């Protein structure tokens, strides 16, 4: 008895070839690090999600570095001095760079911006200040205030929550900054549909740099992914 072979029709072959040629973009969104005060195990957790969800792009949602020694909050007199904290942060960031060094976008957060802000307060032109890439020794990372990909905007989130930002801009929004919040909400109207996703963070809440928030809630430790070319947002919390 002969074997029947299924043959694709010409239009079906065209559809299949198109599917194979189109690249599906899957983004891993990493929460606030605040190095050198990030949980050591947070890197492995993020790498696991990158592999699990077949990601091909990374967005750090801001506050990669803490700059506690120069903070606008009260600083700890017993904490690290500026040189020691910066050198330790650079050393910790090297771990991240060794894992994620291609197709990486870093949103500039309020803690990342502290040194630039103090330079401006002192009337120092920005040309005198080194780039984030040079200081943090991450030449392949791209730093920006806002990033848009596949109809999704990625911002640090200093002006409110993700749920309010996505509705105000009528645009899918992913943001960090609020350490105690991690959620994804969808809003559907007659003519539009948007989501707002608040990403968790990776901070070590026991560190002295977070003393200003000790009386508040504990942080939501986690990251997020935005899959299928911006159409499927998923929030992922880390088991502690």
Secondary structure as UniProt FT lines:
FT   HELIX           10..21
FT   STRAND          27..30
FT   TURN            40..41
FT   HELIX           42..52
FT   TURN            53..54
FT   STRAND          57..60
FT   HELIX           68..70
FT   TURN            77..78
FT   HELIX           82..99
FT   STRAND          104..107
FT   TURN            110..113
FT   HELIX           114..121
FT   TURN            122..123
FT   HELIX           126..128
FT   HELIX           132..136
FT   TURN            139..140
FT   STRAND          142..144
FT   STRAND          146..149
FT   TURN            150..151
FT   STRAND          152..155
FT   TURN            158..159
FT   HELIX           162..169
FT   STRAND          172..175
FT   TURN            179..180
FT   STRAND          183..188
FT   STRAND          193..198
FT   TURN            205..206
FT   HELIX           208..213
FT   TURN            214..215
FT   STRAND          221..227
FT   TURN            228..231
FT   STRAND          232..237
//
